[in-house]
Amino acid sequence: MKIMWDKGHGGNDPGAVANGLQEKQLAHKIVEYAMSYLEENYTGFEQRVTRVGDQTLTLSQRVDMANAWSADVFVSVHINAGKGTGFETYVYNGDVSSKTVALQNVLHGEILAVMRQFGNITDRGKKRANYAVLRETKMPAVLTENLFIDSNDVKLLKNEAFLQAVGEAHARGVAKFLGLGEKQKTQQKPSGGKLYRVQVGAFSDRKNAERLAEELKKKGYPAVIV
């Protein structure tokens, strides 16, 4: 599966600017966190980004990259402005496929849930607009607006842990939509000679124990029935 990430703005176009922050820099961080999280946790995909660093790109160039590569999804990351508050997502306001709606639904839910771990974030909704990167792309495409740079939201936008969590939420949303496989995690050797284990189930019926053990193994955890 091919994933195209679009870091909003860049180069000569900083996007929204306020409170010592620039939209292009925040979009860059969120996408980098998303890409790293995918590489560490999932298999069965390739990913590219419209701009690696701080390049100036037209909207047509971004669209052409995704279309020429035949990407399976296109996600454009932005920060809002206008002294509002909260999170919203967009798809094209014309004819869109059910897959596009599904991508918006899963991304919106995943990202909003993570944001609300940091505070009472306003859900501004799943919206539609005539944006070029949504209109001209030939694959399911969603644009995310991750809080407002010129309001009290800036407290979170200056929090690196928040940006990382939002980036990782973007990654999980895309992974869920595409049905990507999770990487098997290898167990690290204990550094201090001690290893603490956690029991995750107790059953009177062995079949139930075996069922849980199989689920754990599929997720990369060692499972032992005692």
N, C-alpha and C positions, 0 to 999 in steps of 0.2 A: 504494500500500500504506500502511496506517495502523499506526503504531507507538505504543503507549502505554507510557511509562516510569513506573514507580512508585518514588519515593524513600521508602524505609522510614521509618516513624515521622514525627516532626515536631511543631512547636508544643509543646503541653503534654507530649508524649510523646517524650523524647529517645532512647528505645531503650536499648541497652547503653551504660554509661558506665564508663570506666576510663582510667587513665594520662593524664588530662587531655584525653581525646577523648570525643566523643559520636557514637553511631551515626548519628543523623539528619544530622549535618554531613558525615560521611564519605560517606553514601549520596547526599547532595546533590552533592558534588563529583564522584563517579564518574559519575552520570547526566549532569551538565552536560558533562563531558568526552566522554561517549558521543554526546550530541546534537550537540555541535560537530563531532566527527569525521565523523558522518554527513552533516551539512550541507556540509562541505568536500570530501567524497570521493565521494558517491553521489547518484544521481538517482532519480526515480520513487517518492517516498514523501512522506508527511506524518508529523509526530511531535508528540505532546503529552505533557505530564507531569502527574501527579496533583496535585502541589503545586509551585508555582513557587519559593516561598521557604520560610518556616518556619511554614506553616499547620498547624493541628490538623485531621486528617481521620480519620473512622471507616473501618473496613475496607469497610463497605457503600458509602460514598461513593466510594472508589477503584474498586471493582468497577462501580458504576453509571456512572461516567465512561467506562470502557472499553466497557461493553456499549452504552450510549446512542450512542456514537460509532461502533460497529461496528468496533472495532479489529481488525487482522489478527493482531497479537501483543501480549502483555502481559508485561513483564519487571519484576519487583520486586527491588530491590537492597537488600541488608542486610549487616550486619557481625555476626559471631557472638560469643558469650560463653560462659563456662563453663570457662575455663582450658585449653581444648584448643588444637589447632593445625591449620591447613590450610584447604582450600577444598572446598565442596560445593554441589550444586544440588538443587532440589526441583521435582517436579510433583505434582499431586493423586494421592492414593492410591486413588482409585476408578477408574471407567472413563475413560480418556483416549484421545484420538485418536493415530494414528500420527504426525500432524504435531506434536503436543505432545512426543512422545518424540524426534522428529527435532530440534525446537528445543532441547530439553535437551541432546542429544548434541553439537550444533554449538557451542552456547554453552559448555558444560562444557569441551570440547576447546580452544576458542580462548582462553578465559580462563586455564585452567590452564597452557597452553603459555607464555603471556606472564608469568604469575607466576613460573614456574620460571626465567625469565631473571634473576630477582632473588635466587634462592636455592633451596634444596631444600624446596619446598613439598609438604606432605602432601596427597595426593588422598583426601579423605574419601568420595568417591563420588557417584553419581547416585542420589538418594533420592526417596522419596514420602512425603507427609504430608497431613493433612486441614486445610490452611490455607485460610481463607476466600477469600483473593484468588486461589487456585488452583482452589478448588472452584466458586466462583460465576461466574467469568469464562467467557464463551461462545466464547473464542478460545484458541489455543495459549498457555499461560501457564507461565512458569518463574520461580522465586524463587532468587536467588543469595545465598550466604553467604560473604562475601569476607574470610576469615581471622578471627582472634579478637582482640578489643579488649583482653582482660585476660590476655594471655600474651606470650611473646616475639615473636609476630607483630606486635606494636605497632610495632616498629622499622620495618617496611615500611609500616604504616598512617600513620606520621608522615612518610613519604617522598612528596613531591608527585609526583615522576616515576613512582613506582609507581602512585599513584591514577590518574594520567592514562593510563598504559599499560593498566590494568585497565578503565577506562572505554572506551578505544578498542577493546579486545578485545570488550567487550560489543557495541559498534557493529558490528564486523566479523562477529561471530557472527550478529546479526540480519540484516545485509545478505546474508550467505551463505544463510541460511535463506529469505529472501524473494526471492533472486535479483536484487537491486538492481543497476542499471547503475552503472558507475564514471564519474565525471566526467572529461572530457578535460582534462589539465593543459596550460596554456599555458607555453611556455618563456620564462623570464625573461632579459632582456638582461644580459650580464655587466657588473658594476659597474666592474671595473678594466681593461676593454678586452680581456681574455683570456678564452677559452672552452676548457675542457678536455673532450674527448670520450672515451668509453670504447668500444672495440670489443667487441661481444657475441657474435660468431660468425665462423667461417671454414669454408667448405665447398667441396669440389671439384664438387659438384652444385648448379647454380644454383637448382633447384627447392627445395632445402632452405633456401637463403638467402632465397628469396622467401617461403617459409612462415614463417620466423622474423620477417622484416620485417613481415608482415601481423599477426602476434601482437603485436609491439611497437606498431604503429599503433593496434590496438584498445585498448591500454592507455594511449594518449595520448603515446607517445614518438615523436619523429621518427626515421625509419628510412631509411638510405641504403645501397644496394648498390654497392660499388666493385669 
